[in-house]
Every structure is written in structure tokens, then in C-alpha cells.
Amino acid sequence: MERAEEGFGGGGILRQPPAVWATAGASVVAFMGIGLVDPILPSIARGLDATPSQVSLLFTSYFLITAVAMLVTGFVSSRIGGRRTLLAGLALVVVFAALAGTSDSVGELVGFRAGWGLGNALFVSTSLAVIVGAAAGGSAAAILLYESALGLGMACGPLVGAVLGDASWRYPFFGTAALMAVGFLCITVFLEEQPKPARKTSLLDPIRALSHGGLASAAAAAFFYNYAFFTVLAFTPFVLDMSPYRSGAVFFAWGVLLAVSSVLVAPRLQRRFGSLTVLGASLVLLAADVVVLGYGSHTTAVVCTVLSGVFIGVNNTVFTELALGVSDAPRPVASAGYNFVRWFAAAAAPYFAPKIEEWSDVHMPFVVAGVAAVLGALVVRVRRGPLVPAAGERAPERAAPQGAEVLAG
């Protein structure tokens, strides 16, 4: 309750300066971009005469660049400042999202999506620090606002993609470019430059941070978890094979459950059972869910897709806290190292899931995803010792308030 009181008392989560709202609004659109293409993947495949494995490269290129960019974002922001980093990221998203809408081949679209991923990495990795620095009411209010932006963006992305994509698969890309251009203008007007960090971040600092056993364990577990997560996000639309509207509705419901479980459910479960217990159980339940999704009927697959949002939301919150609290590295550096590892799984799953289907059958990609989630739970179990200090398992009632660069979801 301390976190809620701090967030809603004093300045309050709703009583924020325009700079905070401008950054949070742009964050919503940035997170929308992750799931925006979900309901239109089959439409893109038909429009560009591409296979599911080719279209899934939209996720692979996006997250591969995002992973590598995690080594660069701290280096850049510690030298040019948070405001300029945000604007650079937004400008790249505007340009590459617009170019994506003009693509005449899947190769062009994949390439432009990669540029989009670079811009999104620069923006999202910096936005939390900017919101915390400019927010009223303390860091808890800023974190709540950021988590809300994540949830809203993840929920609305598929819905916006469906509404615009029902007319043409190109429109969601143009729509994103327009919304991010508005965000660029708002930040230009309302956000003042914040002080640069006293110490500049080097390119190797995130890699050095992974030498810490606890952070390396959290990153390894999150790697396996993210493989399962992005199998659901990137491969399920082909299995459901629904119209953009119906697919968008399914993933909107998924996003709502993700948001609710991340912001409201996970903290309550952590206080009652402890973070590592909750994480292990949630990973096992996610594994069971995706296997049933793969082998069930069409209706069962829809239900399991929506239900997976609960487990994904819980996992996102707990993994974020572990990554940011387990080592003595500065939070931006620890987060960069952690994200560098786990986003490689987000890049791998969209590529390998369709390939596994081609090599075997439609069920096997979900079996592999389930095994990956179980491996994540095993890492948490086996490496429990190094993770305990961050989880606060020995004294759960004194656990630190939720931190979060929630892109760690």
C-alpha cells in the first residue's frame, strides 16, 4: 500500500506537469507499435505475397535491432541528454513507420521495421528516466504512470492495427507515424532538457553488468520466457486466421488482461507468496496455456491466447523488479544488459515458430514455447540463491516498491 499511497498522494498520479503527460502519451504510442502488426500479419502476407515465416521477420528485425540498441541507448543519452535522445528516437520512428507503409516487398518492410526498432529503443529506454525526473509525487507515481502507459499501449495496439488495417495493411504504419509526429511536437514544446548524468555510460557497461550472477540469472530466465511470450504474440495470429477486426479484438482482450495483471494482480501476489514463487508458478502456467493453445480447438486457442495475457503481465512485472534490483549496477545499465539478452529471444521466436511449423506441424511451435517457459522456471528455481536479494523473499513485507522500466516486459 505504500506504493499506492505515494503514487496517489502528494502530487498524485493525475497531477503531473505537461512534460510528463507528453512523454507518457508518446510512450503509449511507442508500446502500441509492438502489437500493432499482430492483427494484420495475415493481410500483410496476402498483400505482399509472402509466407508466414517471411512476415514474422517484422518482429525479428524489430527486436534484433532493439536488443543491439540496448548497448547504445545509455551511451547516447548520457552524452546528449534525455530530451534529445527521446526526440531522436521519435524522429526515427516517424520516418521508418511512414516508409514501412510505402513498402512494395516484404524485404523493404522488414528493413524499415528494423529502423523503427532502433527509434523505439532510443525512446522507450529513456522515457522512464525522463518521466521520473519530471514527475510530481515521487518516483512511485511516475512508475505507476509508466506502467499504465505500457498497459494501455499493449492493449490498444492490436485494436488500432485492426481498425486501420481493415481498410489496408498500410494504414496502421501511416497512423503510427502521424501519432508519433504529434508526440514529437508535444515533447519539443513541453519537455525541457534534464541534467546529464554525472558519469557517462560506456558501450561495454551493460555487458560488464551481466557478470553479476543474479542479473545474469534473471536475464537467462527472461530469455526463455520471452521466447514463449513472442511465440504467442507473433505466431498465434496465423493459427487463429481471423479477420483483422476479430484478431484485433482477441489481442485487445489479451492486452487488457496483461495490463491489469501487471499493475494490480502481480503486486498483490508478490506480497502474499513472494516474487520467486509467483514467477515460477506463472511460468509453468504459461507453459501449460500455450501447449493447450497449440492442441485445442479454434475456440480453445482464442481463450488460451486471451488468458496468456494474465501470466505474461505477472511475469513482466516480476522480471522487471528482479532485473533492476538484483545487482549493484546503476538501474539504466542493469536494464540495458538484461534487455540485451532477453530481446534476442523476442527476435528468435517469430523467426523459428513458422520454421518449426514447416519442419513439423502447427502444434510443435507451441510445444517448444511451453518447454522454453518451463526452462525459465527451472532457471529461477536453480538460481534462487542469487535472485533472493532482489525478490525480497526473506522479508516480503519489506520488499522494495515496484521499479520498472516496463519494456522489460
TORVO-646532 format. One line per field, with one value per residue (C-alpha): x, y, z; residue in one letter; residue number from 1. Coordinates in nm, 2 decimals. Layout:
! TORVO-646532
px: c(X | ...)
py: c(Y | ...)
pz: c(Z | ...)
type: c(A | ...)
seq: c(NUM | ...)
! end
This chain:
! TORVO-646532
px: c(0.00 | 0.30 | 0.34 | -0.02 | -0.03 | 0.29 | 0.16 | -0.18 | -0.10 | 0.10 | 0.14 | -0.07 | -0.05 | -0.30 | -0.15 | 0.15 | 0.32 | 0.26 | 0.61 | 0.52 | 0.19 | 0.36 | 0.62 | 0.36 | 0.14 | 0.42 | 0.51 | 0.16 | 0.20 | 0.55 | 0.42 | 0.13 | 0.39 | 0.49 | 0.15 | 0.02 | 0.10 | -0.05 | -0.40 | -0.27 | 0.00 | -0.21 | -0.32 | 0.04 | 0.13 | -0.15 | -0.08 | 0.29 | 0.26 | 0.48 | 0.49 | 0.42 | 0.79 | 0.88 | 0.62 | 0.72 | 1.06 | 0.88 | 0.92 | 1.26 | 1.42 | 1.25 | 1.36 | 1.70 | 1.78 | 1.62 | 1.85 | 2.17 | 2.05 | 2.03 | 2.41 | 2.39 | 2.10 | 2.28 | 2.59 | 2.39 | 2.16 | 2.44 | 2.61 | 2.33 | 2.07 | 1.73 | 1.53 | 1.74 | 1.75 | 1.37 | 1.34 | 1.59 | 1.40 | 1.07 | 1.21 | 1.34 | 1.00 | 0.81 | 1.04 | 1.06 | 0.69 | 0.59 | 0.84 | 0.70 | 0.36 | 0.51 | 0.68 | 0.63 | 0.81 | 0.84 | 1.21 | 1.16 | 0.90 | 1.14 | 1.42 | 1.20 | 1.07 | 1.43 | 1.48 | 1.16 | 1.31 | 1.62 | 1.40 | 1.17 | 1.47 | 1.61 | 1.27 | 1.15 | 1.48 | 1.49 | 1.13 | 1.10 | 1.40 | 1.26 | 0.91 | 1.07 | 1.28 | 0.99 | 0.70 | 0.53 | 0.45 | 0.77 | 0.90 | 0.61 | 0.36 | 0.59 | 0.63 | 0.25 | 0.20 | 0.46 | 0.31 | -0.03 | 0.12 | 0.26 | -0.06 | -0.27 | -0.03 | -0.01 | -0.39 | -0.47 | -0.20 | -0.38 | -0.72 | -0.58 | -0.40 | -0.73 | -0.94 | -0.69 | -0.58 | -0.93 | -0.91 | -0.55 | -0.25 | -0.06 | -0.27 | -0.15 | 0.20 | 0.09 | -0.12 | 0.17 | 0.39 | 0.13 | 0.07 | 0.45 | 0.48 | 0.23 | 0.43 | 0.75 | 0.58 | 0.45 | 0.78 | 0.95 | 0.72 | 0.67 | 0.98 | 1.29 | 1.63 | 1.72 | 2.07 | 2.30 | 2.43 | 2.75 | 2.91 | 2.89 | 2.79 | 3.03 | 2.92 | 3.05 | 2.89 | 2.58 | 2.79 | 3.00 | 2.69 | 2.59 | 2.90 | 2.68 | 2.53 | 2.19 | 2.15 | 2.27 | 2.03 | 1.73 | 1.84 | 1.87 | 1.53 | 1.37 | 1.53 | 1.33 | 1.02 | 1.03 | 1.06 | 0.72 | 0.58 | 0.66 | 0.56 | 0.21 | 0.24 | 0.39 | 0.27 | -0.08 | -0.24 | -0.16 | -0.31 | -0.63 | -0.66 | -0.92 | -1.02 | -0.83 | -1.12 | -1.17 | -0.79 | -0.77 | -1.05 | -0.87 | -0.54 | -0.72 | -0.86 | -0.52 | -0.37 | -0.63 | -0.56 | -0.18 | -0.22 | -0.45 | -0.23 | 0.09 | -0.03 | -0.29 | -0.25 | 0.12 | 0.20 | -0.07 | 0.05 | 0.41 | 0.32 | 0.13 | 0.35 | 0.69 | 0.83 | 1.02 | 0.73 | 0.49 | 0.73 | 0.79 | 0.42 | 0.33 | 0.59 | 0.46 | 0.10 | 0.21 | 0.37 | 0.05 | -0.15 | 0.05 | 0.05 | -0.33 | -0.34 | -0.15 | -0.35 | -0.70 | -0.99 | -1.02 | -1.23 | -0.98 | -0.70 | -0.88 | -0.95 | -0.59 | -0.45 | -0.65 | -0.57 | -0.20 | -0.21 | -0.26 | 0.06 | 0.26 | 0.16 | 0.26 | 0.59 | 0.67 | 0.63 | 0.83 | 1.11 | 1.15 | 1.19 | 1.44 | 1.65 | 1.66 | 1.71 | 1.94 | 2.27 | 2.46 | 2.49 | 2.30 | 1.94 | 1.98 | 2.30 | 2.14 | 1.83 | 2.03 | 2.23 | 1.91 | 1.72 | 2.02 | 1.99 | 1.61 | 1.52 | 1.73 | 1.46 | 1.19 | 1.37 | 1.42 | 1.07 | 0.89 | 1.15 | 1.17 | 0.80 | 0.69 | 1.00 | 0.92 | 0.57 | 0.72 | 0.96 | 0.69 | 0.33 | 0.13 | 0.14 | 0.51 | 0.59 | 0.37 | 0.53 | 0.87 | 0.73 | 0.60 | 0.94 | 1.10 | 0.87 | 0.95 | 1.32 | 1.27 | 1.10 | 1.39 | 1.65 | 1.45 | 1.44 | 1.81 | 1.94 | 1.71 | 2.00 | 2.14 | 1.79 | 1.66 | 1.81 | 1.62 | 1.30 | 1.30 | 1.18 | 1.33 | 1.13 | 0.85 | 0.67 | 0.98 | 1.01 | 1.11 | 0.83 | 0.80 | 1.06 | 1.03 | 1.15 | 0.85 | 0.97 | 1.14 | 0.80)
py: c(0.00 | 0.23 | 0.24 | 0.33 | 0.59 | 0.75 | 0.74 | 0.89 | 1.12 | 1.44 | 1.54 | 1.23 | 1.03 | 1.26 | 1.59 | 1.59 | 1.87 | 1.88 | 1.74 | 1.42 | 1.38 | 1.45 | 1.18 | 0.93 | 0.99 | 0.92 | 0.61 | 0.48 | 0.50 | 0.35 | 0.05 | 0.03 | -0.03 | -0.36 | -0.53 | -0.30 | -0.55 | -0.85 | -0.85 | -0.75 | -1.01 | -1.24 | -0.93 | -0.83 | -1.18 | -1.17 | -0.81 | -0.88 | -1.24 | -1.35 | -1.66 | -1.65 | -1.70 | -1.40 | -1.18 | -1.28 | -1.12 | -0.79 | -0.89 | -1.05 | -0.74 | -0.51 | -0.68 | -0.78 | -0.41 | -0.33 | -0.58 | -0.45 | -0.09 | -0.15 | -0.13 | 0.21 | 0.39 | 0.46 | 0.57 | 0.82 | 0.96 | 1.01 | 1.23 | 1.42 | 1.42 | 1.26 | 1.51 | 1.49 | 1.11 | 1.10 | 1.33 | 1.13 | 0.81 | 0.96 | 1.11 | 0.77 | 0.60 | 0.87 | 0.82 | 0.45 | 0.38 | 0.60 | 0.43 | 0.09 | 0.20 | 0.25 | -0.09 | -0.29 | -0.60 | -0.79 | -0.72 | -0.35 | -0.38 | -0.58 | -0.33 | -0.03 | -0.22 | -0.26 | 0.12 | 0.16 | -0.07 | 0.15 | 0.46 | 0.28 | 0.15 | 0.50 | 0.64 | 0.37 | 0.31 | 0.68 | 0.77 | 0.62 | 0.82 | 1.13 | 1.07 | 1.00 | 1.32 | 1.54 | 1.38 | 1.52 | 1.30 | 1.09 | 0.80 | 0.57 | 0.80 | 0.81 | 0.43 | 0.38 | 0.63 | 0.45 | 0.11 | 0.24 | 0.37 | 0.03 | -0.15 | 0.10 | 0.08 | -0.30 | -0.33 | -0.06 | -0.15 | -0.46 | -0.27 | 0.03 | -0.21 | -0.39 | -0.08 | 0.08 | -0.25 | -0.35 | -0.09 | -0.15 | -0.31 | 0.01 | 0.24 | 0.13 | 0.23 | 0.57 | 0.61 | 0.53 | 0.78 | 1.05 | 0.99 | 0.98 | 1.31 | 1.46 | 1.32 | 1.47 | 1.81 | 1.78 | 1.68 | 1.96 | 2.22 | 2.09 | 1.90 | 2.09 | 1.93 | 1.75 | 1.74 | 1.49 | 1.20 | 1.28 | 0.97 | 0.88 | 0.53 | 0.32 | 0.07 | -0.22 | -0.12 | -0.33 | -0.64 | -0.59 | -0.57 | -0.92 | -1.06 | -1.04 | -1.38 | -1.26 | -1.03 | -1.30 | -1.55 | -1.30 | -1.24 | -1.61 | -1.69 | -1.39 | -1.51 | -1.84 | -1.66 | -1.41 | -1.69 | -1.82 | -1.47 | -1.38 | -1.71 | -1.62 | -1.26 | -1.32 | -1.68 | -1.71 | -1.47 | -1.71 | -2.00 | -1.81 | -1.70 | -1.44 | -1.11 | -0.80 | -0.69 | -1.03 | -1.08 | -0.72 | -0.79 | -1.10 | -0.93 | -0.62 | -0.85 | -1.01 | -0.67 | -0.56 | -0.87 | -0.81 | -0.45 | -0.54 | -0.84 | -0.63 | -0.33 | -0.48 | -0.86 | -0.91 | -0.68 | -0.85 | -1.20 | -1.09 | -0.96 | -1.28 | -1.55 | -1.39 | -1.29 | -1.61 | -1.84 | -1.63 | -1.61 | -1.99 | -2.07 | -1.82 | -1.95 | -2.31 | -2.19 | -2.00 | -2.32 | -2.52 | -2.25 | -2.23 | -2.61 | -2.62 | -2.33 | -2.53 | -2.85 | -2.72 | -2.63 | -2.28 | -2.16 | -2.30 | -2.13 | -1.80 | -1.84 | -1.95 | -1.66 | -1.41 | -1.60 | -1.59 | -1.21 | -1.28 | -1.48 | -1.25 | -0.94 | -1.11 | -1.23 | -0.88 | -0.71 | -0.96 | -1.00 | -0.62 | -0.59 | -0.88 | -0.72 | -0.38 | -0.48 | -0.78 | -0.61 | -0.30 | -0.17 | 0.16 | 0.09 | 0.20 | -0.01 | -0.32 | -0.28 | -0.24 | -0.56 | -0.75 | -0.63 | -0.70 | -1.07 | -1.11 | -0.92 | -1.18 | -1.43 | -1.18 | -1.17 | -1.55 | -1.67 | -1.50 | -1.65 | -2.00 | -2.06 | -2.06 | -2.26 | -2.52 | -2.55 | -2.60 | -2.87 | -3.05 | -2.94 | -2.65 | -2.79 | -2.81 | -2.43 | -2.41 | -2.72 | -2.56 | -2.24 | -2.44 | -2.60 | -2.26 | -2.13 | -2.44 | -2.38 | -2.03 | -2.16 | -2.41 | -2.12 | -1.93 | -2.24 | -2.35 | -1.99 | -1.90 | -1.80 | -1.52 | -1.39 | -1.38 | -1.04 | -0.87 | -1.07 | -0.99 | -1.34 | -1.35 | -1.04 | -1.00 | -0.74 | -0.51 | -0.56 | -0.26 | -0.08 | -0.18 | -0.04 | -0.06 | 0.00 | -0.19 | -0.25 | -0.52 | -0.69)
pz: c(0.00 | 0.05 | -0.33 | -0.39 | -0.13 | -0.26 | -0.61 | -0.55 | -0.26 | -0.27 | -0.64 | -0.73 | -1.05 | -1.23 | -1.12 | -1.35 | -1.55 | -1.92 | -1.99 | -1.81 | -2.00 | -2.33 | -2.26 | -2.13 | -2.43 | -2.67 | -2.46 | -2.52 | -2.89 | -2.87 | -2.69 | -2.94 | -3.21 | -3.06 | -3.11 | -3.39 | -3.67 | -3.49 | -3.64 | -3.99 | -4.03 | -4.25 | -4.45 | -4.50 | -4.61 | -4.87 | -4.98 | -5.04 | -5.15 | -4.86 | -4.64 | -4.26 | -4.19 | -4.41 | -4.25 | -3.90 | -3.97 | -3.90 | -3.53 | -3.57 | -3.74 | -3.49 | -3.18 | -3.31 | -3.36 | -3.03 | -2.85 | -3.00 | -2.95 | -2.57 | -2.57 | -2.74 | -2.57 | -2.24 | -2.43 | -2.63 | -2.36 | -2.11 | -2.38 | -2.55 | -2.27 | -2.22 | -2.42 | -2.74 | -2.71 | -2.69 | -2.99 | -3.19 | -3.12 | -3.21 | -3.53 | -3.64 | -3.57 | -3.77 | -4.07 | -4.07 | -3.98 | -4.27 | -4.50 | -4.39 | -4.52 | -4.86 | -4.89 | -5.21 | -5.08 | -4.76 | -4.77 | -4.77 | -4.49 | -4.27 | -4.33 | -4.24 | -3.93 | -3.82 | -3.84 | -3.64 | -3.37 | -3.34 | -3.28 | -3.04 | -2.84 | -2.80 | -2.70 | -2.46 | -2.29 | -2.20 | -2.14 | -1.79 | -1.66 | -1.81 | -1.65 | -1.31 | -1.34 | -1.43 | -1.24 | -0.93 | -0.64 | -0.62 | -0.82 | -0.74 | -0.91 | -1.22 | -1.23 | -1.20 | -1.48 | -1.70 | -1.62 | -1.72 | -2.05 | -2.12 | -2.05 | -2.25 | -2.54 | -2.55 | -2.53 | -2.79 | -3.04 | -3.18 | -3.18 | -3.37 | -3.61 | -3.67 | -3.73 | -3.96 | -4.12 | -4.21 | -4.49 | -4.58 | -4.41 | -4.49 | -4.28 | -3.93 | -4.03 | -4.15 | -3.84 | -3.61 | -3.79 | -3.75 | -3.38 | -3.31 | -3.50 | -3.26 | -2.97 | -3.12 | -3.13 | -2.77 | -2.63 | -2.82 | -2.67 | -2.32 | -2.21 | -2.10 | -2.12 | -1.80 | -1.64 | -1.80 | -1.58 | -1.38 | -1.53 | -1.90 | -1.98 | -2.20 | -2.46 | -2.26 | -1.92 | -1.98 | -2.07 | -1.76 | -1.55 | -1.67 | -1.48 | -1.17 | -1.11 | -1.01 | -1.31 | -1.55 | -1.39 | -1.43 | -1.80 | -1.88 | -1.73 | -1.91 | -2.24 | -2.22 | -2.10 | -2.39 | -2.64 | -2.52 | -2.49 | -2.85 | -2.99 | -2.87 | -3.00 | -3.34 | -3.44 | -3.30 | -3.55 | -3.83 | -3.63 | -3.54 | -3.91 | -3.83 | -3.99 | -3.87 | -3.65 | -3.48 | -3.43 | -3.30 | -3.05 | -2.93 | -2.87 | -2.72 | -2.46 | -2.42 | -2.37 | -2.11 | -1.90 | -1.94 | -1.81 | -1.52 | -1.41 | -1.44 | -1.24 | -1.00 | -0.97 | -0.96 | -0.67 | -0.45 | -0.54 | -0.46 | -0.12 | -0.03 | -0.18 | -0.26 | -0.60 | -0.69 | -0.60 | -0.81 | -1.10 | -1.11 | -1.09 | -1.35 | -1.60 | -1.55 | -1.60 | -1.91 | -2.04 | -1.99 | -2.15 | -2.47 | -2.51 | -2.48 | -2.72 | -2.98 | -2.94 | -2.87 | -3.10 | -3.25 | -2.96 | -2.71 | -2.89 | -2.87 | -2.49 | -2.42 | -2.62 | -2.41 | -2.09 | -2.16 | -2.10 | -1.73 | -1.70 | -1.93 | -1.72 | -1.40 | -1.55 | -1.69 | -1.35 | -1.15 | -1.41 | -1.42 | -1.04 | -1.04 | -1.32 | -1.17 | -0.81 | -0.81 | -0.88 | -0.76 | -1.12 | -1.19 | -1.30 | -1.66 | -1.70 | -1.54 | -1.75 | -2.07 | -2.00 | -1.91 | -2.21 | -2.44 | -2.35 | -2.34 | -2.66 | -2.86 | -2.77 | -2.89 | -3.22 | -3.24 | -3.16 | -3.45 | -3.69 | -3.56 | -3.48 | -3.85 | -3.94 | -3.68 | -3.83 | -4.17 | -4.04 | -3.83 | -3.78 | -3.64 | -3.28 | -3.24 | -3.22 | -2.91 | -2.75 | -2.80 | -2.64 | -2.35 | -2.30 | -2.31 | -2.03 | -1.82 | -1.87 | -1.75 | -1.43 | -1.38 | -1.41 | -1.14 | -0.92 | -0.96 | -0.93 | -0.65 | -0.42 | -0.63 | -0.71 | -0.35 | -0.25 | -0.54 | -0.47 | -0.10 | -0.03 | 0.32 | 0.42 | 0.17 | 0.38 | 0.34 | -0.03 | -0.22 | -0.42 | -0.78 | -1.00 | -1.36 | -1.70 | -1.81 | -2.16 | -1.96 | -2.03)
type: c(M | E | R | A | E | E | G | F | G | G | G | G | I | L | R | Q | P | P | A | V | W | A | T | A | G | A | S | V | V | A | F | M | G | I | G | L | V | D | P | I | L | P | S | I | A | R | G | L | D | A | T | P | S | Q | V | S | L | L | F | T | S | Y | F | L | I | T | A | V | A | M | L | V | T | G | F | V | S | S | R | I | G | G | R | R | T | L | L | A | G | L | A | L | V | V | V | F | A | A | L | A | G | T | S | D | S | V | G | E | L | V | G | F | R | A | G | W | G | L | G | N | A | L | F | V | S | T | S | L | A | V | I | V | G | A | A | A | G | G | S | A | A | A | I | L | L | Y | E | S | A | L | G | L | G | M | A | C | G | P | L | V | G | A | V | L | G | D | A | S | W | R | Y | P | F | F | G | T | A | A | L | M | A | V | G | F | L | C | I | T | V | F | L | E | E | Q | P | K | P | A | R | K | T | S | L | L | D | P | I | R | A | L | S | H | G | G | L | A | S | A | A | A | A | A | F | F | Y | N | Y | A | F | F | T | V | L | A | F | T | P | F | V | L | D | M | S | P | Y | R | S | G | A | V | F | F | A | W | G | V | L | L | A | V | S | S | V | L | V | A | P | R | L | Q | R | R | F | G | S | L | T | V | L | G | A | S | L | V | L | L | A | A | D | V | V | V | L | G | Y | G | S | H | T | T | A | V | V | C | T | V | L | S | G | V | F | I | G | V | N | N | T | V | F | T | E | L | A | L | G | V | S | D | A | P | R | P | V | A | S | A | G | Y | N | F | V | R | W | F | A | A | A | A | A | P | Y | F | A | P | K | I | E | E | W | S | D | V | H | M | P | F | V | V | A | G | V | A | A | V | L | G | A | L | V | V | R | V | R | R | G | P | L | V | P | A | A | G | E | R | A | P | E | R | A | A | P | Q | G | A | E | V | L | A | G)
seq: c(1 | 2 | 3 | 4 | 5 | 6 | 7 | 8 | 9 | 10 | 11 | 12 | 13 | 14 | 15 | 16 | 17 | 18 | 19 | 20 | 21 | 22 | 23 | 24 | 25 | 26 | 27 | 28 | 29 | 30 | 31 | 32 | 33 | 34 | 35 | 36 | 37 | 38 | 39 | 40 | 41 | 42 | 43 | 44 | 45 | 46 | 47 | 48 | 49 | 50 | 51 | 52 | 53 | 54 | 55 | 56 | 57 | 58 | 59 | 60 | 61 | 62 | 63 | 64 | 65 | 66 | 67 | 68 | 69 | 70 | 71 | 72 | 73 | 74 | 75 | 76 | 77 | 78 | 79 | 80 | 81 | 82 | 83 | 84 | 85 | 86 | 87 | 88 | 89 | 90 | 91 | 92 | 93 | 94 | 95 | 96 | 97 | 98 | 99 | 100 | 101 | 102 | 103 | 104 | 105 | 106 | 107 | 108 | 109 | 110 | 111 | 112 | 113 | 114 | 115 | 116 | 117 | 118 | 119 | 120 | 121 | 122 | 123 | 124 | 125 | 126 | 127 | 128 | 129 | 130 | 131 | 132 | 133 | 134 | 135 | 136 | 137 | 138 | 139 | 140 | 141 | 142 | 143 | 144 | 145 | 146 | 147 | 148 | 149 | 150 | 151 | 152 | 153 | 154 | 155 | 156 | 157 | 158 | 159 | 160 | 161 | 162 | 163 | 164 | 165 | 166 | 167 | 168 | 169 | 170 | 171 | 172 | 173 | 174 | 175 | 176 | 177 | 178 | 179 | 180 | 181 | 182 | 183 | 184 | 185 | 186 | 187 | 188 | 189 | 190 | 191 | 192 | 193 | 194 | 195 | 196 | 197 | 198 | 199 | 200 | 201 | 202 | 203 | 204 | 205 | 206 | 207 | 208 | 209 | 210 | 211 | 212 | 213 | 214 | 215 | 216 | 217 | 218 | 219 | 220 | 221 | 222 | 223 | 224 | 225 | 226 | 227 | 228 | 229 | 230 | 231 | 232 | 233 | 234 | 235 | 236 | 237 | 238 | 239 | 240 | 241 | 242 | 243 | 244 | 245 | 246 | 247 | 248 | 249 | 250 | 251 | 252 | 253 | 254 | 255 | 256 | 257 | 258 | 259 | 260 | 261 | 262 | 263 | 264 | 265 | 266 | 267 | 268 | 269 | 270 | 271 | 272 | 273 | 274 | 275 | 276 | 277 | 278 | 279 | 280 | 281 | 282 | 283 | 284 | 285 | 286 | 287 | 288 | 289 | 290 | 291 | 292 | 293 | 294 | 295 | 296 | 297 | 298 | 299 | 300 | 301 | 302 | 303 | 304 | 305 | 306 | 307 | 308 | 309 | 310 | 311 | 312 | 313 | 314 | 315 | 316 | 317 | 318 | 319 | 320 | 321 | 322 | 323 | 324 | 325 | 326 | 327 | 328 | 329 | 330 | 331 | 332 | 333 | 334 | 335 | 336 | 337 | 338 | 339 | 340 | 341 | 342 | 343 | 344 | 345 | 346 | 347 | 348 | 349 | 350 | 351 | 352 | 353 | 354 | 355 | 356 | 357 | 358 | 359 | 360 | 361 | 362 | 363 | 364 | 365 | 366 | 367 | 368 | 369 | 370 | 371 | 372 | 373 | 374 | 375 | 376 | 377 | 378 | 379 | 380 | 381 | 382 | 383 | 384 | 385 | 386 | 387 | 388 | 389 | 390 | 391 | 392 | 393 | 394 | 395 | 396 | 397 | 398 | 399 | 400 | 401 | 402 | 403 | 404 | 405 | 406 | 407 | 408 | 409)
! end
